[in-house]
């Protein structure tokens, strides 16, 4: 059984994951373009809207 509860603070978890991903890319000398940062921001927004609408579910 998966102990990871997707419903608890999913927006915070995804925001943190994306922020760490950007830091990882920069620390490993990958160029993170403004387009990529915008895409990450859009992903966070989509998740927040889905959470508000009760769409988020783990399968």
C-alpha positions as CSV (number, residue, x, y, z in Angstrom):
1,X,0.0,0.0,0.0
2,X,1.2,3.5,-0.8
3,X,1.5,5.6,2.3
4,X,1.9,8.8,0.3
5,X,-1.4,10.8,0.7
6,X,-1.9,12.8,-2.5
7,X,-4.6,15.0,-1.0
8,X,-2.6,16.4,1.9
9,X,-1.0,19.6,0.8
10,X,-0.5,18.5,-2.8
11,X,0.0,22.0,-4.1
12,X,2.8,22.6,-1.5
13,X,4.4,19.3,-2.3
14,X,4.4,20.0,-6.1
15,X,5.6,23.6,-5.6
16,X,8.5,22.3,-3.4
17,X,9.3,19.6,-5.9
18,X,9.4,22.0,-8.8
19,X,11.5,24.5,-6.9
20,X,14.0,21.7,-6.0
21,X,14.0,20.6,-9.6
22,X,14.9,24.1,-10.8
23,X,17.7,24.3,-8.2
24,X,19.0,20.9,-9.2
25,X,19.1,21.9,-12.9
26,X,20.9,25.1,-12.1
27,X,23.4,23.4,-9.7
28,X,24.2,20.9,-12.4
29,X,24.8,23.6,-15.0
30,X,21.6,23.2,-16.9
31,X,20.2,26.4,-18.2
32,X,16.7,26.8,-16.9
33,X,15.0,29.1,-19.4
34,X,12.2,31.6,-18.5
35,X,9.9,29.4,-20.7
36,X,10.6,26.4,-18.5
37,X,10.1,28.4,-15.3
38,X,6.8,29.7,-16.8
39,X,5.8,26.1,-17.6
40,X,6.5,25.0,-14.0
41,X,4.4,27.9,-12.7
42,X,1.6,26.8,-15.1
43,X,1.8,23.3,-13.7
44,X,1.5,24.5,-10.2
45,X,-1.6,26.6,-11.2
46,X,-3.3,23.7,-12.9
47,X,-2.8,21.5,-9.8
48,X,-4.2,24.2,-7.6
49,X,-7.3,24.5,-9.7
50,X,-7.8,20.8,-9.9
51,X,-7.4,20.6,-6.1
52,X,-10.1,23.3,-5.6
53,X,-12.4,21.5,-8.0
54,X,-11.8,18.1,-6.3
55,X,-10.4,16.6,-9.4
56,X,-7.1,15.4,-7.9
57,X,-7.0,11.6,-7.3
58,X,-4.4,8.9,-7.0
59,X,-4.7,6.0,-9.3
